[in-house]
Amino acid sequence: MRHVLLLCSCAAVIAGIVVTAAASSQPATIGWFGYTPLSAGDRLEGLHVVSTTGLVGFAVLSLGLIALAFWACLHLGTRRVGALP
């Protein structure tokens, strides 16, 4: 059971990294409906928009890292037979 947890969490971490990297390589677009376009002086400099795909990638990566931390605590905290008290 522990090996399944380890494999699934590693797969989630790798998938999260891949999805986040793929989402970062594509520019996010914002649609403005019912508004006039911003003039040249009103641009928002340094504004970074994260797409939905990027947020999903971050979520999967975070869940994978949490599962890996749980597995590490489970693995290290298990008492072995014959271990010193």
N, C-alpha and C positions, 0 to 999 in steps of 0.2 A: 504494500500500500504506500509505503514511503517513497519507493522508487517512482510510482505513478505520479505522486505529488511533485517530486523533483523534475520529472520529465515535462509534466504539464506546465509548471511554473517557468522552466527554462524556455519552453516553446512560446509561452505568453510574453516573456521578456524579449525574445528575438522578434516575434511578430509585432510587438509594440514599437520596437526600434525601426523595423522596416516600414511600418505604416506611417510613423512620424517622419521618417526621412523622405518617404514618397510625398507626403503632404507638404513638407517644407520646400520641396523642389518646384512645386506648382504655385503660382501666385494666386492669392485669394482675391476674389472680386466682390465688390459691394454694389448692390443695385439701389439707386435712388429713384423712388417713385413719388411723384407729386411734389418734388422739390426742384428748384432751379439749381444748376450746377454751381459749385463753389467758384468764386473768382480766384484769380492768381494770388491775391494777397491773403486769402482765407484758407489756404491749404494747411492741413494738419501735418506738420513735419514730424517724422519719426514714429508715426502711427503704424503699428504692426497688428494685422488681423490674423487670427488663428482660425483656420477652417474647421468644419465639423469633423472631417477626416483626421485632422491633427489632434483634436480633442479626444477622439476615440483612441488614437494611437497612444496618447499620454495616459488615458485611463487603463488600457490593456497593459502598458508598461508598468504602471503603478501597481495594478493587481498582481502582476507577475512578480514584482519585487517584494510585495507583502507576502506572497505565498512562499517565495524563497526564504525570507526571514523566518516564517513560521516553520518551514522544513528544517532550517538550521537549528532553531531552538529545540525542535522535536528531536533532531538527531543528536545534538549535544547533551540534551537533558535526559536522555534515556539511560537508565542504570544498566550496566552490564553485569552478568553473573560473575561472581568472583572479584568484583571491584572492591576497593577499600571503602569503608563507610565514611 
